[in-house]
Amino acid sequence: MTSAAINDLAAAIVRHLIDGRLQDGGSHRQPVYNPATGAVIREVLLADAATVDAAITSARAAFPAWRNTPPIKRARVMTRLLRLLEQHADRICALVTEEHGKTLADSMGELQRAIENVEYASQVTELLKGEHSRNVGAGIDAWCEHQALGVTAGITPFNFPAMVPLWMWPMAVACGNTFVLKPSERDPTSALFIAQLALEAGLPPGVLNVVHGDKEAVDVLLTDPRVAAVSFVGSTPVAQAIYATGCAHGKRVQALGGAKNHAVVMPDADIPNAVAALMGAAFGSCGERCMAVPLVVAVGNTAAEALRAGLAAEIARMRVGPGTAAGSDMGPLVTRAHFEKVRGYVDLGVAEGAELVVDGRGLQVPGHESGYFLGPCLFDHVRPEMRIYREEIFGPVLGIVRVDTLQQAMDLIDAHEYGNGTCIFTRDGEAARHFSDHIEIGMVGINVPLPVPVAYHSFGGWKRSLFGDLHAYGPDAVRFYTRRKAITQRWPSGGVREGAVFTFPSSRD
């Protein structure tokens, strides 16, 4: 990355990347805040329809040559990008922490998981080999191949500004597509920086374009007939609308929605280990993860009391502060509006009758009084009819639900509208097997609180956590970003010509 490009990223205005160049576009701007201070650190341009059209036009123009680029050359771009991501890891993580608020260590964990997806995309030559059968009939060969779709697009959320874009576009472009990325306008700079690294790695102009924007930009991506496929990660209401709109306009759509993940703790569980695991799962990244655990279902009052005491003790030892501060376990929420929303849920939980064991609403971080800091909150005696049980809070709020049996716990989980992730803590292999076999959830952990699949498996939930047939990244990414073509070929030999055959073709002698 040249020093000029790095300096441009620190500029006051975050611009679009179209056809290999940083460009203006759109008449509106939106402030980007540092959540730890509440200060505006830069502004981001919001693309109008004409700007998005220019990005799609660039991607469309780049597609024929990129599609015909040998897969090994596309894979080598991913390999070079991987090295550049590692080389600039500190810079990328600093941008994530500055705009999102998560700790630097958490940003580094996000980036490492992102790099795994780039590494998987670098193996695309193996993934695109297809299938071949010789002599399926007399002198007839048949094969299947994966062909690129064309212009594809991704709309990504604020909570993983570096990782989720890298779930999408590396495999899309490795498969021969071109891509238009619309990152979250709340924390856009790391995605833009990584896209510029991709240009340095050898990605031709127009293959990857980045446009910042709001609903106007999204609407163009969903309705423009030149865009063949759209991938989205965000809240369930928006995911459902994006899926419906994109499908209505003939697109292939993958829309990952919200979650309300439950952790079941059995009476035989290693409680100290479960407590330690739940602390990170509930409060890591300030709870702003779709795989966070906001609900722990304790089977039996003995387990519930032990969990309550252990969690309260661990929360008391947590250090909340800016993500750049050494020793911070949890940073601020991403925006003032989101802070107010999450704090409102805590108020609501108290009004609904849940017992607030640990109240983080009064937290003050010295020197950062204008930051969006909410301390970790712990509720006990949460019940399924409460909104704090039903709705996705997306903040540092953990609730304990008490049940008597594993079946009651599973019934609660299965009845919830979301089906993203779940986990069970137990020493009983029979209980763990029964849970993983029968629970109606897409991703399951056994003594693992955040069962996020590695890059060579695919990520996705069930029920209203996913709209579409294919999961994100991994093998499903190849299926999503390509379409299979079956080819059957015969070359008559020896001058032999057959007469007309009116029976249905088969593998006859």
C-alpha positions as a Python dict, from the first residue, in 0.01 Angstrom:
ca = {
    (1, 'M'): (0, 0, 0),
    (2, 'T'): (142, 335, -96),
    (3, 'S'): (179, 609, 163),
    (4, 'A'): (-55, 826, -43),
    (5, 'A'): (-333, 569, -16),
    (6, 'I'): (-282, 528, 358),
    (7, 'N'): (-293, 902, 408),
    (8, 'D'): (-609, 925, 199),
    (9, 'L'): (-779, 679, 432),
    (10, 'A'): (-712, 913, 722),
    (11, 'A'): (-872, 1200, 533),
    (12, 'A'): (-1185, 1374, 653),
    (13, 'I'): (-1404, 1222, 379),
    (14, 'V'): (-1444, 850, 310),
    (15, 'R'): (-1495, 815, -65),
    (16, 'H'): (-1613, 541, -299),
    (17, 'L'): (-1382, 300, -483),
    (18, 'I'): (-1505, 265, -840),
    (19, 'D'): (-1310, 129, -1136),
    (20, 'G'): (-992, 119, -930),
    (21, 'R'): (-1005, 485, -820),
    (22, 'L'): (-1131, 672, -516),
    (23, 'Q'): (-1420, 887, -634),
    (24, 'D'): (-1683, 1124, -507),
    (25, 'G'): (-2049, 1049, -557),
    (26, 'G'): (-2372, 1157, -394),
    (27, 'S'): (-2457, 1490, -238),
    (28, 'H'): (-2508, 1367, 119),
    (29, 'R'): (-2258, 1284, 392),
    (30, 'Q'): (-2289, 1107, 724),
    (31, 'P'): (-2061, 1148, 1025),
    (32, 'V'): (-1846, 858, 1141),
    (33, 'Y'): (-1794, 859, 1518),
    (34, 'N'): (-1532, 725, 1752),
    (35, 'P'): (-1760, 542, 1999),
    (36, 'A'): (-1510, 574, 2282),
    (37, 'T'): (-1516, 954, 2268),
    (38, 'G'): (-1838, 1042, 2090),
    (39, 'A'): (-1638, 1264, 1856),
    (40, 'V'): (-1683, 1283, 1480),
    (41, 'I'): (-1360, 1153, 1326),
    (42, 'R'): (-1453, 1171, 958),
    (43, 'E'): (-1750, 1178, 723),
    (44, 'V'): (-1858, 920, 470),
    (45, 'L'): (-2012, 1000, 134),
    (46, 'L'): (-2351, 839, 76),
    (47, 'A'): (-2388, 717, -280),
    (48, 'D'): (-2684, 822, -488),
    (49, 'A'): (-2835, 600, -758),
    (50, 'A'): (-2602, 737, -1023),
    (51, 'T'): (-2295, 648, -814),
    (52, 'V'): (-2411, 291, -762),
    (53, 'D'): (-2493, 269, -1132),
    (54, 'A'): (-2134, 372, -1210),
    (55, 'A'): (-2001, 97, -982),
    (56, 'I'): (-2224, -165, -1145),
    (57, 'T'): (-2122, -42, -1490),
    (58, 'S'): (-1756, -76, -1395),
    (59, 'A'): (-1812, -427, -1259),
    (60, 'R'): (-2007, -526, -1569),
    (61, 'A'): (-1730, -403, -1798),
    (62, 'A'): (-1462, -589, -1601),
    (63, 'F'): (-1651, -919, -1592),
    (64, 'P'): (-1570, -1076, -1934),
    (65, 'A'): (-1193, -1049, -1897),
    (66, 'W'): (-1197, -1150, -1531),
    (67, 'R'): (-1425, -1447, -1598),
    (68, 'N'): (-1179, -1571, -1860),
    (69, 'T'): (-877, -1520, -1635),
    (70, 'P'): (-740, -1864, -1545),
    (71, 'P'): (-851, -1967, -1195),
    (72, 'I'): (-489, -2013, -1086),
    (73, 'K'): (-421, -1645, -1159),
    (74, 'R'): (-730, -1541, -966),
    (75, 'A'): (-615, -1762, -679),
    (76, 'R'): (-272, -1599, -676),
    (77, 'V'): (-433, -1260, -623),
    (78, 'M'): (-597, -1402, -309),
    (79, 'T'): (-262, -1537, -192),
    (80, 'R'): (-97, -1198, -234),
    (81, 'L'): (-390, -1031, -58),
    (82, 'L'): (-351, -1270, 234),
    (83, 'R'): (9, -1157, 278),
    (84, 'L'): (-88, -791, 258),
    (85, 'L'): (-359, -838, 521),
    (86, 'E'): (-104, -990, 755),
    (87, 'Q'): (145, -712, 676),
    (88, 'H'): (-111, -437, 749),
    (89, 'A'): (-296, -614, 1030),
    (90, 'D'): (-220, -349, 1292),
    (91, 'R'): (-348, -72, 1066),
    (92, 'I'): (-668, -258, 983),
    (93, 'C'): (-738, -341, 1348),
    (94, 'A'): (-677, 19, 1450),
    (95, 'L'): (-938, 133, 1199),
    (96, 'V'): (-1190, -126, 1322),
    (97, 'T'): (-1139, -26, 1685),
    (98, 'E'): (-1148, 345, 1606),
    (99, 'E'): (-1482, 327, 1425),
    (100, 'H'): (-1656, 30, 1590),
    (101, 'G'): (-1520, 48, 1944),
    (102, 'K'): (-1423, -317, 2003),
    (103, 'T'): (-1092, -383, 2172),
    (104, 'L'): (-778, -414, 1963),
    (105, 'A'): (-744, -778, 2065),
    (106, 'D'): (-1101, -845, 1950),
    (107, 'S'): (-1035, -663, 1622),
    (108, 'M'): (-730, -882, 1569),
    (109, 'G'): (-940, -1193, 1630),
    (110, 'E'): (-1192, -1068, 1373),
    (111, 'L'): (-918, -1008, 1118),
    (112, 'Q'): (-762, -1351, 1171),
    (113, 'R'): (-1095, -1521, 1101),
    (114, 'A'): (-1132, -1297, 795),
    (115, 'I'): (-789, -1399, 667),
    (116, 'E'): (-894, -1764, 690),
    (117, 'N'): (-1166, -1693, 433),
    (118, 'V'): (-917, -1532, 197),
    (119, 'E'): (-693, -1834, 241),
    (120, 'Y'): (-983, -2063, 152),
    (121, 'A'): (-1057, -1854, -158),
    (122, 'S'): (-693, -1895, -262),
    (123, 'Q'): (-769, -2268, -305),
    (124, 'V'): (-1039, -2198, -563),
    (125, 'T'): (-867, -2401, -835),
    (126, 'E'): (-948, -2718, -643),
    (127, 'L'): (-1302, -2602, -567),
    (128, 'L'): (-1387, -2521, -931),
    (129, 'K'): (-1260, -2841, -1091),
    (130, 'G'): (-1607, -2977, -1161),
    (131, 'E'): (-1681, -3338, -1258),
    (132, 'H'): (-1612, -3547, -1568),
    (133, 'S'): (-1743, -3882, -1690),
    (134, 'R'): (-1615, -4051, -2006),
    (135, 'N'): (-1832, -4275, -2221),
    (136, 'V'): (-2163, -4221, -2045),
    (137, 'G'): (-2292, -4353, -2375),
    (138, 'A'): (-2118, -4485, -2680),
    (139, 'G'): (-1859, -4220, -2760),
    (140, 'I'): (-2036, -3968, -2539),
    (141, 'D'): (-1863, -3774, -2259),
    (142, 'A'): (-2037, -3566, -1991),
    (143, 'W'): (-1913, -3313, -1743),
    (144, 'C'): (-2030, -3040, -1509),
    (145, 'E'): (-1858, -2710, -1448),
    (146, 'H'): (-1901, -2411, -1222),
    (147, 'Q'): (-1955, -2089, -1414),
    (148, 'A'): (-1945, -1737, -1275),
    (149, 'L'): (-2272, -1544, -1241),
    (150, 'G'): (-2157, -1197, -1344),
    (151, 'V'): (-2190, -887, -1125),
    (152, 'T'): (-2250, -978, -761),
    (153, 'A'): (-2302, -756, -457),
    (154, 'G'): (-2270, -761, -79),
    (155, 'I'): (-2430, -551, 194),
    (156, 'T'): (-2248, -586, 523),
    (157, 'P'): (-2314, -490, 888),
    (158, 'F'): (-2133, -267, 1134),
    (159, 'N'): (-2038, -533, 1387),
    (160, 'F'): (-1770, -703, 1176),
    (161, 'P'): (-1657, -434, 933),
    (162, 'A'): (-1349, -627, 818),
    (163, 'M'): (-1458, -991, 848),
    (164, 'V'): (-1803, -1004, 691),
    (165, 'P'): (-1698, -833, 364),
    (166, 'L'): (-1423, -1095, 344),
    (167, 'W'): (-1687, -1366, 387),
    (168, 'M'): (-1826, -1248, 55),
    (169, 'W'): (-1615, -1087, -211),
    (170, 'P'): (-1292, -1295, -202),
    (171, 'M'): (-1476, -1615, -297),
    (172, 'A'): (-1705, -1428, -536),
    (173, 'V'): (-1416, -1283, -734),
    (174, 'A'): (-1205, -1598, -705),
    (175, 'C'): (-1492, -1779, -878),
    (176, 'G'): (-1474, -1530, -1167),
    (177, 'N'): (-1743, -1280, -1070),
    (178, 'T'): (-1707, -908, -1020),
    (179, 'F'): (-1838, -744, -704),
    (180, 'V'): (-1995, -428, -563),
    (181, 'L'): (-1958, -397, -186),
    (182, 'K'): (-2171, -169, 29),
    (183, 'P'): (-2018, -175, 377),
    (184, 'S'): (-2185, -27, 681),
    (185, 'E'): (-2176, 349, 673),
    (186, 'R'): (-2116, 347, 1051),
    (187, 'D'): (-1763, 205, 1020),
    (188, 'P'): (-1667, 199, 651),
    (189, 'T'): (-1295, 268, 644),
    (190, 'S'): (-1146, -76, 713),
    (191, 'A'): (-1345, -233, 428),
    (192, 'L'): (-1226, 40, 192),
    (193, 'F'): (-865, -3, 307),
    (194, 'I'): (-881, -379, 244),
    (195, 'A'): (-1028, -321, -102),
    (196, 'Q'): (-733, -99, -186),
    (197, 'L'): (-502, -375, -65),
    (198, 'A'): (-677, -606, -311),
    (199, 'L'): (-587, -368, -594),
    (200, 'E'): (-227, -378, -478),
    (201, 'A'): (-248, -757, -477),
    (202, 'G'): (-332, -748, -847),
    (203, 'L'): (-711, -733, -865),
    (204, 'P'): (-792, -548, -1190),
    (205, 'P'): (-989, -221, -1171),
    (206, 'G'): (-1363, -278, -1171),
    (207, 'V'): (-1351, -632, -1035),
    (208, 'L'): (-1413, -500, -683),
    (209, 'N'): (-1596, -171, -625),
    (210, 'V'): (-1694, -16, -290),
    (211, 'V'): (-1986, 222, -254),
    (212, 'H'): (-2098, 371, 75),
    (213, 'G'): (-2460, 454, 127),
    (214, 'D'): (-2798, 399, 281),
    (215, 'K'): (-3129, 267, 152),
    (216, 'E'): (-3096, 444, -182),
    (217, 'A'): (-2777, 255, -260),
    (218, 'V'): (-2921, -75, -138),
    (219, 'D'): (-3234, -35, -351),
    (220, 'V'): (-3027, 3, -667),
    (221, 'L'): (-2827, -313, -591),
    (222, 'L'): (-3150, -506, -530),
    (223, 'T'): (-3333, -391, -841),
    (224, 'D'): (-3070, -336, -1111),
    (225, 'P'): (-3100, -626, -1360),
    (226, 'R'): (-2724, -633, -1415),
    (227, 'V'): (-2665, -758, -1058),
    (228, 'A'): (-2702, -1136, -1053),
    (229, 'A'): (-2669, -1211, -681),
    (230, 'V'): (-2679, -1026, -350),
    (231, 'S'): (-2549, -1137, -11),
    (232, 'F'): (-2662, -958, 305),
    (233, 'V'): (-2592, -981, 679),
    (234, 'G'): (-2798, -777, 925),
    (235, 'S'): (-3122, -770, 1121),
    (236, 'T'): (-3407, -1007, 1042),
    (237, 'P'): (-3667, -749, 927),
    (238, 'V'): (-3418, -601, 682),
    (239, 'A'): (-3294, -945, 574),
    (240, 'Q'): (-3649, -1054, 498),
    (241, 'A'): (-3716, -740, 295),
    (242, 'I'): (-3390, -772, 104),
    (243, 'Y'): (-3459, -1136, 27),
    (244, 'A'): (-3811, -1061, -98),
    (245, 'T'): (-3705, -761, -308),
    (246, 'G'): (-3401, -928, -460),
    (247, 'C'): (-3589, -1245, -547),
    (248, 'A'): (-3872, -1043, -699),
    (249, 'H'): (-3613, -892, -933),
    (250, 'G'): (-3475, -1228, -1039),
    (251, 'K'): (-3163, -1234, -824),
    (252, 'R'): (-3000, -1508, -625),
    (253, 'V'): (-3019, -1380, -265),
    (254, 'Q'): (-2858, -1492, 58),
    (255, 'A'): (-2977, -1290, 358),
    (256, 'L'): (-2854, -1365, 708),
    (257, 'G'): (-3072, -1212, 979),
    (258, 'G'): (-3086, -1179, 1355),
    (259, 'A'): (-3036, -1418, 1642),
    (260, 'K'): (-3121, -1489, 2002),
    (261, 'N'): (-2877, -1760, 2097),
    (262, 'H'): (-2930, -1978, 2404),
    (263, 'A'): (-2663, -2155, 2609),
    (264, 'V'): (-2791, -2455, 2804),
    (265, 'V'): (-2604, -2537, 3126),
    (266, 'M'): (-2671, -2884, 3262),
    (267, 'P'): (-2647, -2974, 3633),
    (268, 'D'): (-2334, -3184, 3565),
    (269, 'A'): (-2151, -2907, 3376),
    (270, 'D'): (-1814, -2769, 3483),
    (271, 'I'): (-1966, -2445, 3614),
    (272, 'P'): (-1642, -2240, 3642),
    (273, 'N'): (-1556, -2334, 3283),
    (274, 'A'): (-1909, -2251, 3167),
    (275, 'V'): (-1896, -1916, 3344),
    (276, 'A'): (-1564, -1825, 3184),
    (277, 'A'): (-1694, -1923, 2840),
    (278, 'L'): (-2020, -1735, 2884),
    (279, 'M'): (-1846, -1415, 2986),
    (280, 'G'): (-1674, -1386, 2650),
    (281, 'A'): (-1978, -1509, 2459),
    (282, 'A'): (-2212, -1257, 2623),
    (283, 'F'): (-1990, -952, 2662),
    (284, 'G'): (-1720, -986, 2397),
    (285, 'S'): (-1746, -705, 2143),
    (286, 'C'): (-2001, -547, 2378),
    (287, 'G'): (-2250, -819, 2279),
    (288, 'E'): (-2265, -687, 1922),
    (289, 'R'): (-2232, -1028, 1757),
    (290, 'C'): (-2496, -1238, 1584),
    (291, 'M'): (-2336, -1537, 1758),
    (292, 'A'): (-2333, -1374, 2102),
    (293, 'V'): (-2505, -1559, 2386),
    (294, 'P'): (-2760, -1327, 2551),
    (295, 'L'): (-2954, -1608, 2722),
    (296, 'V'): (-2830, -1887, 2946),
    (297, 'V'): (-3082, -2161, 3024),
    (298, 'A'): (-2993, -2321, 3356),
    (299, 'V'): (-3130, -2671, 3408),
    (300, 'G'): (-3211, -2691, 3778),
    (301, 'N'): (-3187, -2428, 4050),
    (302, 'T'): (-2848, -2552, 4170),
    (303, 'A'): (-2691, -2477, 3832),
    (304, 'A'): (-2879, -2145, 3814),
    (305, 'E'): (-2755, -2026, 4153),
    (306, 'A'): (-2398, -2128, 4076),
    (307, 'L'): (-2411, -1951, 3740),
    (308, 'R'): (-2559, -1639, 3892),
    (309, 'A'): (-2291, -1615, 4157),
    (310, 'G'): (-2008, -1697, 3919),
    (311, 'L'): (-2118, -1455, 3650),
    (312, 'A'): (-2172, -1170, 3895),
    (313, 'A'): (-1825, -1225, 4040),
    (314, 'E'): (-1662, -1228, 3697),
    (315, 'I'): (-1851, -918, 3585),
    (316, 'A'): (-1719, -734, 3889),
    (317, 'R'): (-1366, -803, 3766),
    (318, 'M'): (-1432, -685, 3409),
    (319, 'R'): (-1255, -375, 3282),
    (320, 'V'): (-1464, -157, 3051),
    (321, 'G'): (-1290, 117, 2859),
    (322, 'P'): (-1176, 235, 2517),
    (323, 'G'): (-1068, -43, 2286),
    (324, 'T'): (-724, 109, 2251),
    (325, 'A'): (-656, 96, 2627),
    (326, 'A'): (-440, -189, 2749),
    (327, 'G'): (-640, -433, 2958),
    (328, 'S'): (-987, -335, 2839),
    (329, 'D'): (-1217, -636, 2826),
    (330, 'M'): (-1506, -452, 2663),
    (331, 'G'): (-1539, -127, 2473),
    (332, 'P'): (-1833, 101, 2393),
    (333, 'L'): (-2141, 42, 2183),
    (334, 'V'): (-2114, 156, 1824),
    (335, 'T'): (-2335, 470, 1824),
    (336, 'R'): (-2528, 692, 2060),
    (337, 'A'): (-2857, 570, 1912),
    (338, 'H'): (-2763, 206, 1968),
    (339, 'F'): (-2650, 286, 2323),
    (340, 'E'): (-2989, 438, 2398),
    (341, 'K'): (-3167, 139, 2244),
    (342, 'V'): (-2976, -117, 2451),
    (343, 'R'): (-3012, 84, 2771),
    (344, 'G'): (-3385, 103, 2697),
    (345, 'Y'): (-3399, -276, 2691),
    (346, 'V'): (-3243, -287, 3037),
    (347, 'D'): (-3509, -45, 3161),
    (348, 'L'): (-3771, -265, 2996),
    (349, 'G'): (-3639, -581, 3161),
    (350, 'V'): (-3672, -422, 3502),
    (351, 'A'): (-4026, -307, 3419),
    (352, 'E'): (-4116, -657, 3298),
    (353, 'G'): (-4018, -807, 3633),
    (354, 'A'): (-3682, -969, 3562),
    (355, 'E'): (-3431, -936, 3846),
    (356, 'L'): (-3143, -708, 3752),
    (357, 'V'): (-2851, -869, 3937),
    (358, 'V'): (-2581, -646, 3782),
    (359, 'D'): (-2674, -301, 3654),
    (360, 'G'): (-2430, -146, 3407),
    (361, 'R'): (-2637, 162, 3323),
    (362, 'G'): (-2448, 398, 3549),
    (363, 'L'): (-2101, 321, 3420),
    (364, 'Q'): (-1867, 616, 3373),
    (365, 'V'): (-1528, 578, 3207),
    (366, 'P'): (-1294, 855, 3330),
    (367, 'G'): (-1180, 1074, 3046),
    (368, 'H'): (-1442, 928, 2813),
    (369, 'E'): (-1763, 1066, 2958),
    (370, 'S'): (-1903, 1130, 2609),
    (371, 'G'): (-1836, 775, 2491),
    (372, 'Y'): (-2110, 518, 2439),
    (373, 'F'): (-2022, 297, 2734),
    (374, 'L'): (-2275, 65, 2893),
    (375, 'G'): (-2150, -172, 3159),
    (376, 'P'): (-2231, -544, 3148),
    (377, 'C'): (-2582, -623, 3273),
    (378, 'L'): (-2704, -952, 3422),
    (379, 'F'): (-3069, -1047, 3464),
    (380, 'D'): (-3207, -1349, 3649),
    (381, 'H'): (-3555, -1504, 3635),
    (382, 'V'): (-3605, -1404, 3272),
    (383, 'R'): (-3923, -1553, 3128),
    (384, 'P'): (-4013, -1636, 2766),
    (385, 'E'): (-4297, -1386, 2747),
    (386, 'M'): (-4062, -1094, 2820),
    (387, 'R'): (-3938, -878, 2534),
    (388, 'I'): (-3583, -902, 2668),
    (389, 'Y'): (-3617, -1275, 2606),
    (390, 'R'): (-3784, -1259, 2266),
    (391, 'E'): (-3606, -970, 2094),
    (392, 'E'): (-3248, -931, 1981),
    (393, 'I'): (-3084, -670, 2206),
    (394, 'F'): (-2735, -673, 2050),
    (395, 'G'): (-2564, -538, 2357),
    (396, 'P'): (-2394, -644, 2682),
    (397, 'V'): (-2708, -786, 2843),
    (398, 'L'): (-2720, -1148, 2965),
    (399, 'G'): (-3031, -1315, 3105),
    (400, 'I'): (-3066, -1634, 3308),
    (401, 'V'): (-3369, -1851, 3238),
    (402, 'R'): (-3450, -2132, 3481),
    (403, 'V'): (-3597, -2468, 3376),
    (404, 'D'): (-3618, -2814, 3533),
    (405, 'T'): (-3516, -3044, 3247),
    (406, 'L'): (-3313, -3056, 2927),
    (407, 'Q'): (-3631, -3114, 2729),
    (408, 'Q'): (-3783, -2794, 2868),
    (409, 'A'): (-3468, -2608, 2763),
    (410, 'M'): (-3487, -2753, 2414),
    (411, 'D'): (-3856, -2672, 2384),
    (412, 'L'): (-3781, -2307, 2468),
    (413, 'I'): (-3505, -2287, 2209),
    (414, 'D'): (-3708, -2459, 1938),
    (415, 'A'): (-4005, -2229, 2000),
    (416, 'H'): (-3803, -1912, 1940),
    (417, 'E'): (-3832, -1747, 1598),
    (418, 'Y'): (-3454, -1734, 1554),
    (419, 'G'): (-3237, -2036, 1491),
    (420, 'N'): (-2885, -1906, 1446),
    (421, 'G'): (-2669, -2068, 1714),
    (422, 'T'): (-2687, -2249, 2045),
    (423, 'C'): (-2463, -2444, 2279),
    (424, 'I'): (-2476, -2685, 2569),
    (425, 'F'): (-2239, -2725, 2863),
    (426, 'T'): (-2235, -3078, 3001),
    (427, 'R'): (-2013, -3375, 3088),
    (428, 'D'): (-2282, -3616, 2964),
    (429, 'G'): (-2211, -3740, 2612),
    (430, 'E'): (-2560, -3885, 2575),
    (431, 'A'): (-2721, -3551, 2660),
    (432, 'A'): (-2486, -3367, 2423),
    (433, 'R'): (-2561, -3606, 2138),
    (434, 'H'): (-2936, -3584, 2195),
    (435, 'F'): (-2914, -3204, 2203),
    (436, 'S'): (-2708, -3172, 1885),
    (437, 'D'): (-2920, -3429, 1699),
    (438, 'H'): (-3261, -3283, 1781),
    (439, 'I'): (-3226, -2909, 1843),
    (440, 'E'): (-3377, -2695, 1564),
    (441, 'I'): (-3079, -2460, 1529),
    (442, 'G'): (-2830, -2421, 1246),
    (443, 'M'): (-2504, -2400, 1444),
    (444, 'V'): (-2450, -2598, 1764),
    (445, 'G'): (-2166, -2594, 2017),
    (446, 'I'): (-2092, -2861, 2276),
    (447, 'N'): (-1889, -2696, 2553),
    (448, 'V'): (-1810, -2434, 2286),
    (449, 'P'): (-1998, -2106, 2341),
    (450, 'L'): (-1948, -1950, 1996),
    (451, 'P'): (-1977, -2233, 1741),
    (452, 'V'): (-1871, -2021, 1443),
    (453, 'P'): (-1760, -2261, 1168),
    (454, 'V'): (-1407, -2234, 1035),
    (455, 'A'): (-1356, -2102, 683),
    (456, 'Y'): (-1377, -2440, 511),
    (457, 'H'): (-1720, -2508, 658),
    (458, 'S'): (-2021, -2282, 601),
    (459, 'F'): (-2194, -2038, 837),
    (460, 'G'): (-2570, -2002, 870),
    (461, 'G'): (-2870, -2047, 1094),
    (462, 'W'): (-3220, -2180, 1054),
    (463, 'K'): (-3569, -2034, 1082),
    (464, 'R'): (-3580, -1653, 1070),
    (465, 'S'): (-3204, -1623, 1101),
    (466, 'L'): (-3147, -1708, 734),
    (467, 'F'): (-3339, -1635, 416),
    (468, 'G'): (-3216, -1838, 122),
    (469, 'D'): (-3099, -2193, 62),
    (470, 'L'): (-2722, -2155, 100),
    (471, 'H'): (-2506, -2057, 395),
    (472, 'A'): (-2222, -1806, 398),
    (473, 'Y'): (-1860, -1873, 305),
    (474, 'G'): (-1702, -2219, 288),
    (475, 'P'): (-1828, -2475, 33),
    (476, 'D'): (-2168, -2304, 10),
    (477, 'A'): (-1997, -1986, -112),
    (478, 'V'): (-1880, -2166, -425),
    (479, 'R'): (-2234, -2291, -483),
    (480, 'F'): (-2381, -1945, -425),
    (481, 'Y'): (-2140, -1754, -648),
    (482, 'T'): (-2148, -2000, -940),
    (483, 'R'): (-2406, -2191, -1137),
    (484, 'R'): (-2354, -2544, -1257),
    (485, 'K'): (-2364, -2620, -1626),
    (486, 'A'): (-2396, -2981, -1744),
    (487, 'I'): (-2239, -3053, -2084),
    (488, 'T'): (-2285, -3373, -2284),
    (489, 'Q'): (-2064, -3412, -2591),
    (490, 'R'): (-2030, -3658, -2878),
    (491, 'W'): (-1803, -3656, -3179),
    (492, 'P'): (-1908, -3921, -3435),
    (493, 'S'): (-1611, -4130, -3545),
    (494, 'G'): (-1533, -4355, -3839),
    (495, 'G'): (-1778, -4186, -4068),
    (496, 'V'): (-2066, -4374, -3907),
    (497, 'R'): (-2402, -4197, -3922),
    (498, 'E'): (-2709, -4309, -3735),
    (499, 'G'): (-3065, -4278, -3847),
    (500, 'A'): (-3332, -4098, -3646),
    (501, 'V'): (-3393, -4240, -3298),
    (502, 'F'): (-3732, -4169, -3142),
    (503, 'T'): (-3687, -4336, -2803),
    (504, 'F'): (-3570, -4139, -2501),
    (505, 'P'): (-3185, -4136, -2495),
    (506, 'S'): (-3021, -4381, -2257),
    (507, 'S'): (-2688, -4553, -2207),
    (508, 'R'): (-2759, -4811, -2474),
    (509, 'D'): (-2490, -5015, -2644),
}
